[in-house]
Amino acid sequence: MRNEWAIGSGVNRGGASERMSQRVERFEDLIAWQKARVLTREVYRATRRGPFAKDFGLSGQVQRASVSIMSNIAEGFERRGRTEFHRFLFTAKSSCAELRSHLYVAYDIGYLGDSEFQELFAMAEEVGRIVGGLRVAVERQRDQQPARP
């Protein structure tokens, strides 16, 4: 059985907000997953340099948090229903918060400079917002589904 979701996205045209629905058949097509993938790549680049690379505990935590975001999006998408997808998106969004917290630690102890911290932090915030929006869209679809007999 293939999962297929209609994912709504706000589009602004001429000042009016218009709802579009697009069928997504693969988790790789989700903007949230694509952005989480880029974030994860950048996290791995940052954690493999300088003293950060030698701090196996923190670098591992940061890497696992970023991988968790994209993995939960993918796993939730492949589950059988919107309720489970919603739950996995909630976990992915929580992993964004965990990642941001770890980034503060890395910044505070000098593993990340100002610009690198700000860039990674902004990316994590953006992914969190996108995942949150997707979670709301899935929640609406879930709540609009007719009850099964």
Secondary structure, 3 states (H helix, E strand, C coil): CCCCEEEEEEEEECCEEEEEEEEECCHHHCHHHHHHHHHHHHHHHHHCCHHHHHCHHHHHHHHHHHHHHHHHHHHHHHCCCHHHHHHHHHHHHHHHHHHHHHHHHHHHCCCCCHHHHHHHHHHHHHHHHHHHHHHHHHHHHHHHCCCCC
